[in-house]
Amino acid sequence: MNQSALIRPEWTPATIALMVLGFIVFWPLGLAMLAYIIFGDRLRGFKRDANDRTDKWFAGCRKASRRYNTHFSTGNVAFDDWRKAELDRLEEERRKLDEMREEFDTYARELRRAKDQEEFDRFMRDRKNRPSGDQPVVDV
């Protein structure tokens, strides 16, 4: 079927008649036809964008399932043993790195807390040592 034979999304007598007929038969059909008349020219771009997004999502799912799918066998026992040993070693390295990151995060959090405490103590000391006439009025 060629492109000119399809109902185009514009206000033509045929599309208006189909919309009215849709409302008479079953109102969601008429509403769908109205939406097609108004937004139909944007459907091609919407379909392209939706297809691109789903293709990327499915490609990501395939990569993730390939990455973590370690239970299949290639048929070569020596290679499978080597691969399992390497994956276990990499998993152990990942666990060590995660532990180190946690330790560093804890250290950085304590360092920020100590710095904040020191700044607060300095502020309170300066505030206490300030003459009483210099205190600004705070309007809350």
N, C-alpha and C positions, 0 to 999 in steps of 0.2 A: 504494500500500500504506500503510495507516495505521500509526501508531506503535505501537499495542497489539499488532499482529500480529507485530512483529519480536521476535526472541529478546532478552530484556533481560539485562543483565549482573548476574545474581544467582543464588544457589544454589536453583534449581528442579529438579524431577525431569527436565525436558527438557534443561536445560543440563548436568546431571550425566551423563545418558545420552549426549548428544553428546560430552562429554569422554571418557567411557569408550570409546565407539565410535571416537573419534579416536585414542586410544592403541592400540586393537586394530588398526585399519587401518594407521596410520602415525604413529609416536609424536610427530613435530612437530605434527601436527594436534591431538592431545590436549593438548600443551603450549600451543599457541596458544589453544585453548578455555579452558584453565585460566587463562591470562593474561587472556583476555577476561572471564571470570567475576570475577576479582580486581580488575583495573584498568579494566574496561569503562566504569564510570561516570565515569572521568576522561578518557576518550577524546574526549568532546565539547569539553572545555576545551583538551585537547592539540591537537586538530585546529584549533580556532579560533586558538590561539597560533601554531601552525606556519604556518597560512595568513597571519596578520598579518605574521609575520617574512618569509616568502617574498615577499609582496606589497611590503613595504618594500624588500627587497633588489632585486627586479626593477625597482621604480621608480627606485632609485638607479642601477642599470645603465643604464636608459633615459636618465636625465639625463646620466650620464657620457658615454654614446655620443653624445648630442646635442651636448654641450659641445665635444667634441674632433673631431667629424665635420665637417671644413671642406672636404671635397672635392666635395660635391654642389653642383649649380647650381640657382638659382631660375629661370633663364630670362632674367633681366634682367642684361645684361652690365655695365651701369654699377653696379648694386647689388652684384653679385658682386665687381667690382674694388674697390669701396669697402670691402666687408666683409673682403676679403683683406688690404687695406692696414691696416685697423683691427686685425685679429687679429695681423698681424705686429708692429704698433706695441705692442700689449699684451704680446705675447711678449717683445719687447725690454725693456719696462718690468719684466716679471717676472724676466728674467735679471739686470737691474741690481739689483733688490731682493734677489735671492738672493745676489749678490756682496756687497752692503752688509751683509746679515745675516751672511755668513761672516766679513767683516772685523770686525764688531762682536763676534762670538763669539770670534774670535782675541784681540781687544783685552781682552775681559772675562776670558778664560782667563789671559792674561799678567798682568792686574791682580790676579787672585786668587793667582797664583803668587808675585808680588812681595810681596803682603800676607802670605802664609803664610811666605815666606822671612824677612821682617822680624820676624814674631812668633817664629819659630824662633830667629833670631839673638838677639833680646831674651831669650828663655828661656835660651839657652846662656850669655849674658853674666851674667844674674842667678844662674844656677846656679854659674858659676865664681867670682863675687864673694861668694857666701854663705860664712860661716865654716864650717869643717869639722865643728864640733860640732852644727850645726843640720840636718845632712842627715838626712832621715827614712829609716827602714829600710823597704825595699820587700820584701814577702814574695811571691815569685813561685810 
